[in-house]
Amino acid sequence: MKIPSIAQALRDARRSFLRFPLVLLDAFCGTLAALILIDHEASPEPTFLFQVLSAAILGFPLLTGLALNAQKRKWSSSLAFGAQMAGVALVALYALFIPQDLPHAPAIYVIRLALLSGGLVLFAFVAPYLNDNDVNGFWHYCKTLLMRLLMAFLYALVLWVGLAIALAALDNLFGIDVPGRRYGELWVFIQGIFTPWFFLAGIPENLENLDALTDYPKSLKIFSQYILIPLVLTYLIILYAYLGKILLAWDWPQGWVSKLILGFIGTGFFSMMLLHPISGRTENVWMKTASRWFFVIIIPLVVMLFFAVWRRVSEYGFTEGRYLAIALGIWLCIIIPYFIVSKKKDIKFIPASLCVALFLVSFGPWGAFAVSEHSQITRLRGLLEKNKILVDGSIQDKHGSLAIEERTQISSIISYLHEIHGFEGIQPWFAESLKKDSAGSSPVYREPASVARLMGIEYVRVWQSAAGGFVILSADRERSRDISGYDRMLRAQHLVKDSFQSLLEGDVRYRMDPGMYVMLLEVKRGGETDSVRVDFRQIVERLLKDYGMASTDRIPPEEMTVTAQAKNLKVKVNLWQIRLQRQGGETRPIAYEGDILFAAEKGRRDE
């Protein structure tokens, strides 16, 4: 392969920009937004940059697919530009529904973004060949995109490693301060600018000529025959052995097996598509036979997939993961008859139909989010009405005690709603606002423990039981901590029972007492030792009162700060995490993590 000169590389870059101007502008806007967000990571203020970044993520595959479709079909420049501008308007309109405080918003926005991104990537693969019969050209087009994408990522990774080492050298050899976030910004810049440009530069300009290609990389055949196919056979043996165990024991399949089934089928599809161009050759006739029988073999596995997922749904209702597993099963019920009965057996049908399926499940009352939210709210309503907590559509905080199993189920649903959807669906049950912002303008909702307290129940984790459990209380790491007024800081200290640490060449020592409520800090200066006791009991009891038995990572940092002072020494402990264990009806701390700050009193330093 001839290595291009710098001049040739610049000409290729210019030609790529002229072919894909809106695509590269989209990548530039997304990269700029990401760089600003990283540089201002400590800022808690909502910003429209999350909307810009979301639009750019969706825009790149959409605009790429539209541009390649226009080039393949020889559209006029005005028609191609108009189609891409319509795509820009579409993703911009969608971005308006993305909350500006995205990191603290329910995860539904990020999950939907991932589903739509996957659908648009598939759109970019199939759009130029959707109405064409040149299956061979489609295969070579997909191969080119995948190989170019892999090559672009590897080049970008090598470039980032080299430049990151150069930054580290400037920091360590020349004393030039290089903040840690610069490495992340460098990665984003390379992946946002270099990778898309390099990727697009490798896409052939005359896509219609790809149908005449007959070459097949030997490396792909080796990869498919000696890596992917053995993996498929391994999956097949395991799954059919498990199927035999189910039939002999006449027991429900485990929910986890659905992941293995989907992994097996996905690997099989990928292998089949990789080997498609050479499956018709005389020496490879076994490949065509194997492809035909593959779709027959997976029928019992699809049935087992439905049983495994439906068992979880019948017990705990729909969630997005269970919905998507069932949706993939239904999609397989369409794919399997097509490839068994159809004479055409067009491999384009696999990515095209999956693209449509991803779009369908992302929106509407039939979609993954609406069905899952309705299912879990229905379960929650049934549990609350059964225990007289929800009466005539209103929450009552005065009621009888609940068993640990029912409290666990209610807490699990509250936690799910908080994480994925927010509490908009159950807000009518409450007189109080379930948002942290009482005006309702923020997408940030109260913690699950707070909502449970409004119901008059103790919040528990799903893995807790009456015998015991663990709780992890963590400060919001996205918010800053005050360190002013102190001389020294011991970062990220782990405080455990009876721990004894000697730091800073033996000048500083601290020890936790057996009860894990008091830390003794000793500082040696000038032959004398000052000590101070730091008591964590009050803060632990207050946090347990405020957050119940809820593990959370969103506690305001100021609520996890402890100070203490002796005659000549003052101390502040900025706790980042408290681990607690519940035993015998009592909850006690078992470990802390935090920064220890200390300073000598001014009078002592003046002596």
Secondary structure, DSSP 8 states (H G I E B T S, - for coil): -----HHHHHHHHHHHHHHSHHHHHHHHHHHHHHHHHHHTTT--S--THHHHHHHHHHHHHHHHHHHHHHHHTT--HHHHHHHHHHHHHHHHHHHTTS-TTGGGS-THHHHHHHHHHHHHHHHHHHGGGTT---HHHHHHHHHHHHHHHHHHHHHHHHHHHHHHHHHHHHHHHS-----THHHHHHHHHIIIIIHHHHHHHTS-S-GGGGGG-----HHHHHHIIIIIHHHHHHHHHHHHHHHHHHHHHT----TTHHHHHHHHHHHHHHHHHHHGGGTTSGGGHHHHHHHHHHHHHHHHHHHHHHHHHHHHHHHH---HHHHHHHHHHHHHHHHHHHHHH-SS--TTHHHHHHHHHHHHHHSSTTSHHHHHHHHHHHHHHHHHHHTTSEETTEE-S------HHHHHHHHHHHHHIIIII-STTTGGG-SS-SBSSTTS-SS-B--HHHHHHHTT-----TT--SSEEEEEEEE-TTS----TT-SEEEEEEEEETT-EEEETTTTEEEEE-TTSSEEEEEEEETTEEEEEEEE-HHHHHHHHHHHTT--EEEE-GGGGEEEEE-SSEEEEEEEEEEEEEEETTEEEEEEEEEEEEEEE-HHHHH-
